[in-house]
Amino acid sequence: MSDKKISTLVVDDSAFMRKALKRMLRSDPVIRIAGDAKDGLEALEKVKRLKPDVVTLDVKMPGMDGIQTLKRIMQENPTPVIMISTMTSEGGETTLRALELGAVDFIDKSSCHTNMDILDIADSLVQKVKVVAGVDVEKVAEIKTAETTPAPRILPPPPAAVPDKGPSHLIAVGASTGGPVSLEKVLTVLPADYPGAILVVQHMPIGFTSSLAERMNHQCPMEVKEAQEDDTILPGRIYIAPGGYHLKLRLENNEHRVVLTKTPRDTAHCPSVDVMMRSVAENWQGPMMGIIMTGMGSDGVRGIQDMKQKGATIIAQDENTCVVFGMPRAAHLTGCVDRMVPLHRIAEEIYGFNR
């Protein structure tokens, strides 16, 4: 965005939440409140009339709920939308559905019951509004519909995995804004007999990563799970770091196992891509690849440098296919990235690695 202020429409059926969200957003001089709406119908009318740069949209509203409202916004007046969700299994699944339908990002409002609690999400919301204001929602739609294949016709079939010997290699993936939909495009085309293992850090709060893992497990030929303490890293498996915990590895009796920890506590995100990748660099015995995908910020910069020093191949998603190019840009600037590739080719890179 330029010097122009970011006009924002706040949609929530709770008068308390509307007031609180507007107060948070007004704390930043770059953001201007275009208006608010108490339900979906009012939101549609105001999106059309006020043409805001960003909409914050409550997931759960009476009458026309957030999902129905989002569909109409994307059909009639495509606008960057941040969903305001709650940490429940239903809320997590609904949030993922919203991201699939074109929402750019979301905020968890579970802890916001008082004016003091609201401060917990203020910085994150302001930052996300600033980032998504510059997102091309048509690109988000293109990513959702783009075809992605691992190009098996030009690659040899994968070698048979030998569970007793563990994975033949490890892929460490980091993503943030735009990640859930982009990860789906990549992971769902990998075969069930893939001989390596994949670790994923997707920036999400506590509770939402379990919904992501469950959803991915239904869609992917590979087995997908939210990582648990002491999990053994096995071939043909995808492990998603749980919200609120860093994912690390330890080597024990020639097996690599999951370590979940809340330390270090000074990271911008938990789980952190840097923490995961640095642990991979320190503990993984064998070929490895680091991948930085769409997202704001610079998480992963230190991690890929450590992995590169240990001989890893480093891939980053290119600008044209990122919802937000922040993390891949920061990775590219380190000079450690071997290839910048479009989203539809990341699965091919994973599929063809270590052959």
Secondary structure, DSSP 4 states (H G I P E B T S, - for coil): --SS-EEEEEE-S-HHHHHHHHHHHHTSTTEEEEEEESSHHHHHHHHHHH--SEEEEES--SSS-HHHHHHHHHHHS---EEEEE-SSHHHHHHHHHHHHTT--EEEE-TT-SSTTTTHHHHHHHHHHHHHHTT--HHHHHHHHH------GGGSPPPPPP-GGG--S-EEEEEE-TTHHHHHHHHHTTS-TT-SSEEEEEE---TTHHHHHHHHHHHH-SSEEEE--TTPBP-TTEEEEPPTTSEEEEEEETTEEEEEEE-----SSSSS-HHHHHHHHHHH--S-EEEEE-S-SS-TTHHHHHHHHHTT-EEEEE-GGG-SS-HHHHHHHHTT--SEEE-HHHHHHHHHHTT-
